[in-house]
Amino acid sequence: MLNEGEVRIPSGCAISGIIDRTGCRFNGNDIIKSITLMHERSNGLGGGFAAYGIYPEYKNFYALHIFYDDFNIKTETDKLLFQYFDIAKDEAIPTQRLSTITNQPIIWRYFVVPKTSQLQDKRISDNDFIFNCVMKINKDYNGAYVFSSGKNMGAFKGVGYPEDIGKFYMLETYEAYMWTAHGRFPTNTPGWWGGAHPFTLLDWSVVHNGEISSYDTNRRFVEMSGYICNLQTDTEVITYLFDLLIRKHKLPINKAIQILVAPFWSEIEKLGNTIKNDLKCLRSVYSSALINGPFSIIVGCNNGMIALNDRIKLRPLIAATKGSKVYVSSEESAIRIICNNPEKIWAPKGGEPVIVLLEKEQI
């Protein structure tokens, strides 16, 4: 019998997501139930969730979720935070004891806005100020890791099976209009609290099944714009690519996807001149942003959800709809266990995105 670590299972990891397009909120029971069904895709070295709409009373504040190794580094980080931010509230994130969750760090959250004087002095936007602080803490404050930094959303993750992580954070007590989840089976990177999915930056969150063979190229590309990849996983760079292309470069979602999973050159040549020239331009300008390797991902942001495969669909992805809800998952069974008789269910083609926006939003 093979022991853990003696065999590599490259198709491991599970992802799942649910969004209500009307913005109606629901608790975390369904997403936990969905990801639990795919227990065998994980190995207990990472699980996590992202939830949107969970902090309506602090919706205008950035919610910083931070892991600390000890209280000394927390005290040091607090000095930075209280210097640069007005803090409406800070507290330990509520958790409950479970025998299956061990060696947890100090888990804290802060509801903050940048001090007006700081923005005026640095002449940057709120989002860029938060971005700079997240990068600084994660790089320079050894033992502190900002693992969530968006408005009215939060990531909850750790080392353990996802169903245990959900119970640990008591996600049934939160309500959100969108939930994503991940069960991790690390293949090339270590299992640690910061390395669990989702990976987030500002309002972006990413859960990922697969491997990014273009990681070094992608990493060098985002680092030229000030992003720092130091979290020991290839998934981190996907989050930064979405932020760079859509928030910083202000590209529409569909254009960003045409860059990240660009059609093959042979396919582009078959298209009409206008779209062909457009795609050629995108591939030339953003060649280093193309993601290669087998993957399926679910990307969350405050206005919706994106699910996406690699161009030749080397990782599974299923989507379904019923009423105002849209479901995506690694397995059809993980959808059907929480959605009886879906109105539509399908397997998106390689490189074909599932884009679900809140009803008030447009692409």
C-alpha positions as CSV (number, residue, x, y, z in Angstrom):
1,M,0.0,0.0,0.0
2,L,1.4,3.4,-0.9
3,N,1.6,6.0,1.8
4,E,0.9,9.7,1.4
5,G,3.7,11.4,-0.5
6,E,4.9,8.3,-2.3
7,V,2.6,8.9,-5.3
8,R,1.8,12.1,-7.1
9,I,-1.9,12.6,-8.0
10,P,-1.9,15.5,-10.6
11,S,-5.6,15.6,-11.0
12,G,-6.3,16.3,-7.4
13,C,-8.0,19.4,-5.9
14,A,-11.6,20.3,-5.9
15,I,-13.3,23.6,-6.6
16,S,-16.9,24.7,-6.3
17,G,-18.9,28.0,-6.5
18,I,-22.4,29.3,-6.1
19,I,-23.7,32.8,-6.9
20,D,-27.2,34.3,-6.7
21,R,-27.4,36.9,-9.5
22,T,-30.0,38.9,-7.6
23,G,-27.6,39.5,-4.8
24,C,-29.8,37.5,-2.3
25,R,-27.6,36.2,0.5
26,F,-27.6,32.6,1.8
27,N,-25.4,30.9,4.5
28,G,-22.4,28.7,4.0
29,N,-24.2,25.3,4.4
30,D,-24.6,24.6,0.7
31,I,-21.0,25.4,-0.3
32,I,-19.7,23.2,2.5
33,K,-22.0,20.4,1.5
34,S,-20.8,20.7,-2.2
35,I,-17.1,20.7,-1.5
36,T,-17.5,17.9,1.1
37,L,-18.8,15.6,-1.6
38,M,-15.4,15.8,-3.3
39,H,-13.5,14.8,-0.2
40,E,-11.3,12.3,-2.1
41,R,-9.9,15.1,-4.2
42,S,-8.2,16.6,-1.2
43,N,-5.6,15.2,1.2
44,G,-6.1,17.4,4.3
45,L,-3.3,19.9,3.5
46,G,-5.5,22.8,2.6
47,G,-9.1,23.9,2.4
48,G,-10.8,27.3,2.1
49,F,-13.7,29.5,1.1
50,A,-14.3,33.0,-0.2
51,A,-17.6,34.8,0.6
52,Y,-19.0,38.0,-0.8
53,G,-21.6,40.3,0.9
54,I,-20.8,39.0,4.4
55,Y,-20.0,42.4,6.0
56,P,-22.9,44.7,5.1
57,E,-22.4,46.8,8.3
58,Y,-18.8,47.5,7.2
59,K,-19.3,47.5,3.5
60,N,-17.4,50.7,3.0
61,F,-14.3,49.4,4.8
62,Y,-11.6,47.1,3.6
63,A,-11.7,43.9,5.6
64,L,-8.1,42.7,6.3
65,H,-7.9,39.1,7.3
66,I,-4.4,38.4,8.7
67,F,-2.5,35.3,9.9
68,Y,0.1,35.9,12.6
69,D,2.7,33.4,13.8
70,D,2.7,35.0,17.3
71,F,1.7,38.1,19.2
72,N,5.1,39.8,18.7
73,I,4.7,40.1,15.0
74,K,1.0,41.1,15.5
75,T,2.2,44.0,17.7
76,E,4.7,45.1,15.1
77,T,2.1,44.9,12.3
78,D,-0.5,46.7,14.4
79,K,1.9,49.7,14.6
80,L,1.9,49.9,10.8
81,L,-1.9,49.5,10.5
82,F,-2.7,52.1,13.1
83,Q,-0.2,54.5,11.5
84,Y,-1.7,54.3,8.0
85,F,-5.4,53.4,8.5
86,D,-8.5,54.5,10.4
87,I,-9.7,51.3,12.0
88,A,-13.4,50.9,12.7
89,K,-13.0,47.5,14.4
90,D,-10.4,44.8,14.9
91,E,-11.0,41.4,16.5
92,A,-10.0,37.7,16.4
93,I,-12.0,36.0,13.6
94,P,-14.4,33.7,15.4
95,T,-13.5,30.0,15.3
96,Q,-14.3,26.8,17.2
97,R,-12.0,24.1,18.4
98,L,-11.8,21.0,16.2
99,S,-9.5,18.0,16.8
100,T,-8.8,17.9,13.1
101,I,-7.5,21.5,12.9
102,T,-4.2,21.9,14.6
103,N,-1.3,24.4,14.7
104,Q,-3.5,27.3,13.7
105,P,-1.9,30.7,13.7
106,I,-3.5,33.8,15.3
107,I,-6.3,34.8,13.0
108,W,-7.3,38.4,13.1
109,R,-9.5,40.8,11.1
110,Y,-9.5,44.6,10.8
111,F,-12.1,46.9,9.1
112,V,-10.1,49.8,7.8
113,V,-9.9,52.8,5.4
114,P,-6.7,54.6,4.5
115,K,-6.2,57.8,6.4
116,T,-7.0,60.8,4.2
117,S,-3.6,62.4,5.0
118,Q,-1.8,59.3,3.7
119,L,-3.7,59.4,0.4
120,Q,-3.0,63.0,-0.1
121,D,0.7,62.6,0.6
122,K,1.1,59.7,-1.7
123,R,-1.4,60.9,-4.4
124,I,-2.8,57.4,-5.0
125,S,-6.2,55.7,-4.9
126,D,-7.6,53.8,-1.9
127,N,-7.1,50.5,-3.8
128,D,-3.5,51.2,-4.7
129,F,-2.8,52.2,-1.1
130,I,-4.3,48.8,0.2
131,F,-2.3,47.0,-2.6
132,N,1.0,48.6,-1.4
133,C,0.3,47.7,2.2
134,V,-0.6,44.1,1.5
135,M,2.6,43.7,-0.6
136,K,4.7,45.3,2.2
137,I,3.3,43.2,5.0
138,N,3.5,39.9,3.1
139,K,7.1,40.7,2.0
140,D,8.7,42.5,5.0
141,Y,6.8,41.3,8.1
142,N,8.0,37.8,8.7
143,G,5.3,35.8,10.4
144,A,2.4,38.0,9.2
145,Y,0.3,37.3,6.1
146,V,-2.6,39.3,4.8
147,F,-4.8,36.6,3.2
148,S,-7.9,38.8,2.4
149,S,-8.2,42.5,1.8
150,G,-11.4,43.3,-0.1
151,K,-14.6,45.2,0.8
152,N,-17.6,43.3,2.0
153,M,-16.0,40.0,1.4
154,G,-13.6,37.6,3.1
155,A,-11.5,34.5,2.7
156,F,-11.4,31.8,5.3
157,K,-8.8,29.1,4.9
158,G,-6.3,26.8,6.6
159,V,-4.6,23.4,6.7
160,G,-7.3,20.7,6.8
161,Y,-10.0,19.2,4.8
162,P,-12.4,21.9,3.5
163,E,-15.4,20.6,5.4
164,D,-13.4,20.9,8.6
165,I,-12.2,24.4,7.7
166,G,-15.9,25.4,7.1
167,K,-16.8,24.1,10.6
168,F,-13.7,25.7,12.1
169,Y,-14.7,29.2,10.9
170,M,-18.5,28.5,11.5
171,L,-19.4,29.5,8.0
172,E,-23.0,28.6,8.6
173,T,-23.2,31.8,10.6
174,Y,-22.3,34.0,7.6
175,E,-24.5,35.0,4.7
176,A,-23.2,35.8,1.2
177,Y,-24.5,36.3,-2.3
178,M,-21.5,34.3,-3.6
179,W,-19.4,31.5,-2.2
180,T,-16.4,29.7,-3.6
181,A,-14.6,26.7,-2.1
182,H,-11.4,24.7,-2.6
183,G,-10.1,21.3,-1.4
184,R,-6.4,21.1,-1.8
185,F,-4.1,18.2,-2.9
186,P,-0.7,19.9,-3.1
187,T,1.6,18.5,-5.8
188,N,4.5,20.9,-6.2
189,T,4.1,23.3,-3.2
190,P,3.9,22.9,0.5
191,G,0.7,22.6,2.6
192,W,0.6,25.6,5.0
193,W,-2.0,28.0,6.2
194,G,-1.0,30.8,3.8
195,G,-0.8,28.4,0.9
196,A,-4.3,27.2,1.1
197,H,-6.8,28.6,-1.4
198,P,-8.5,31.0,-2.1
199,F,-5.8,33.5,-3.0
200,T,-7.0,37.0,-2.8
201,L,-6.1,40.6,-3.5
202,L,-8.5,43.4,-2.9
203,D,-11.9,42.1,-4.1
204,W,-10.4,39.3,-6.2
205,S,-10.3,35.7,-5.1
206,V,-9.1,32.6,-7.0
207,V,-9.6,28.9,-6.3
208,H,-7.6,26.6,-8.7
209,N,-7.2,23.0,-9.7
210,G,-4.1,22.3,-11.7
211,E,-0.6,23.5,-12.4
212,I,0.7,26.7,-14.1
213,S,3.6,25.7,-16.3
214,S,4.0,29.3,-17.4
215,Y,4.4,30.5,-13.8
216,D,7.9,32.0,-14.1
217,T,6.9,34.0,-17.2
218,N,3.7,35.1,-15.6
219,R,5.5,36.0,-12.3
220,R,8.1,38.1,-14.1
221,F,5.3,39.9,-16.0
222,V,3.3,40.9,-12.9
223,E,6.4,41.8,-10.8
224,M,7.2,44.5,-13.4
225,S,4.1,46.2,-12.1
226,G,4.9,46.0,-8.4
227,Y,3.3,42.6,-7.5
228,I,5.4,40.4,-5.3
229,C,5.0,36.6,-5.5
230,N,6.3,35.0,-2.3
231,L,3.5,32.7,-1.2
232,Q,5.0,29.5,-2.5
233,T,2.3,28.6,-5.0
234,D,1.5,29.2,-8.7
235,T,-2.1,30.2,-7.9
236,E,-1.0,33.5,-6.5
237,V,0.0,34.8,-9.9
238,I,-3.4,34.1,-11.4
239,T,-5.0,36.5,-8.8
240,Y,-2.5,39.2,-9.7
241,L,-3.0,38.8,-13.4
242,F,-6.7,39.5,-13.1
243,D,-6.1,42.5,-10.9
244,L,-3.4,43.9,-13.2
245,L,-5.4,43.4,-16.4
246,I,-8.9,44.5,-15.2
247,R,-8.3,46.9,-12.3
248,K,-5.0,48.5,-13.3
249,H,-5.1,48.2,-17.1
250,K,-8.9,48.7,-17.1
251,L,-9.6,46.0,-19.7
252,P,-13.1,44.5,-20.0
253,I,-13.5,41.0,-18.5
254,N,-13.8,39.3,-22.0
255,K,-10.6,41.0,-23.2
256,A,-8.7,39.8,-20.1
257,I,-9.9,36.3,-20.7
258,Q,-8.8,36.4,-24.3
259,I,-5.3,37.3,-23.0
260,L,-5.1,34.7,-20.2
261,V,-6.5,31.8,-22.3
262,A,-5.8,33.2,-25.8
263,P,-6.9,31.1,-28.8
264,F,-4.2,29.1,-30.6
265,W,-2.6,31.0,-33.5
266,S,-4.1,28.4,-35.9
267,E,-7.6,29.3,-34.6
268,I,-7.0,33.0,-34.8
269,E,-6.0,32.7,-38.5
270,K,-9.4,31.3,-39.3
271,L,-11.3,34.3,-38.0
272,G,-12.5,37.5,-39.7
273,N,-10.0,40.3,-40.2
274,T,-11.3,42.6,-37.4
275,I,-11.3,40.0,-34.6
276,K,-8.2,38.4,-35.9
277,N,-6.2,41.6,-35.8
278,D,-7.6,42.4,-32.3
279,L,-6.6,38.9,-31.0
280,K,-3.2,39.2,-32.6
281,C,-2.6,42.5,-31.0
282,L,-3.6,41.2,-27.5
283,R,-1.4,38.1,-27.9
284,S,1.6,40.3,-28.9
285,V,1.2,42.9,-26.3
286,Y,0.3,40.5,-23.4
287,S,2.2,37.4,-24.5
288,S,3.7,37.0,-21.0
289,A,0.2,37.0,-19.4
290,L,-0.9,33.8,-21.2
291,I,-1.5,31.0,-18.7
292,N,-0.3,27.6,-19.8
293,G,-0.7,24.2,-18.1
294,P,-3.7,22.2,-17.0
295,F,-6.1,24.3,-14.9
296,S,-9.7,25.0,-13.9
297,I,-10.3,28.1,-11.8
298,I,-13.2,30.1,-10.2
299,V,-12.5,33.8,-9.9
300,G,-14.6,35.9,-7.6
301,C,-15.0,39.7,-7.5
302,N,-17.6,42.0,-6.0
303,N,-19.7,42.1,-9.1
304,G,-19.7,38.5,-10.1
305,M,-18.0,35.2,-10.8
306,I,-15.8,33.7,-13.6
307,A,-15.2,30.0,-14.1
308,L,-12.5,29.0,-16.7
309,N,-10.7,26.0,-18.1
310,D,-7.3,25.8,-19.8
311,R,-7.6,25.8,-23.6
312,I,-7.6,22.0,-24.1
313,K,-9.6,21.3,-20.9
314,L,-7.2,19.2,-19.0
315,R,-9.1,19.7,-15.7
316,P,-12.8,19.2,-15.2
317,L,-15.4,22.0,-14.9
318,I,-19.2,21.7,-14.8
319,A,-21.7,24.5,-14.7
320,A,-25.4,24.6,-14.0
321,T,-28.3,27.1,-13.5
322,K,-31.5,27.1,-11.5
323,G,-33.6,30.2,-10.9
324,S,-31.3,33.1,-10.0
325,K,-28.4,30.8,-9.0
326,V,-25.5,29.6,-11.0
327,Y,-23.3,26.7,-9.9
328,V,-19.8,25.6,-11.0
329,S,-17.8,22.7,-9.7
330,S,-15.2,20.1,-10.5
331,E,-17.9,17.4,-10.5
332,E,-21.6,17.3,-11.5
333,S,-22.5,15.4,-8.3
334,A,-21.2,18.3,-6.2
335,I,-23.8,20.5,-7.9
336,R,-26.7,18.1,-7.9
337,I,-26.3,17.4,-4.1
338,I,-27.3,21.0,-3.4
339,C,-29.4,21.7,-6.6
340,N,-32.2,19.4,-7.3
341,N,-33.2,19.2,-11.0
342,P,-31.1,22.1,-12.4
343,E,-32.7,23.8,-15.4
344,K,-29.4,23.6,-17.4
345,I,-26.2,21.7,-16.8
346,W,-23.2,21.6,-19.1
347,A,-19.5,21.2,-19.4
348,P,-17.9,24.4,-20.7
349,K,-15.4,23.9,-23.5
350,G,-11.7,24.5,-23.1
351,G,-11.0,28.2,-22.8
352,E,-14.7,29.0,-22.8
353,P,-15.6,31.2,-19.8
354,V,-18.6,31.0,-17.6
355,I,-19.2,34.7,-16.7
356,V,-21.9,35.4,-14.1
357,L,-22.5,39.0,-13.1
358,L,-24.9,40.4,-10.6
359,E,-28.0,41.7,-12.4
360,K,-27.1,45.3,-11.9
361,E,-23.7,44.8,-13.6
362,Q,-22.6,44.6,-17.3
363,I,-19.4,43.1,-18.9
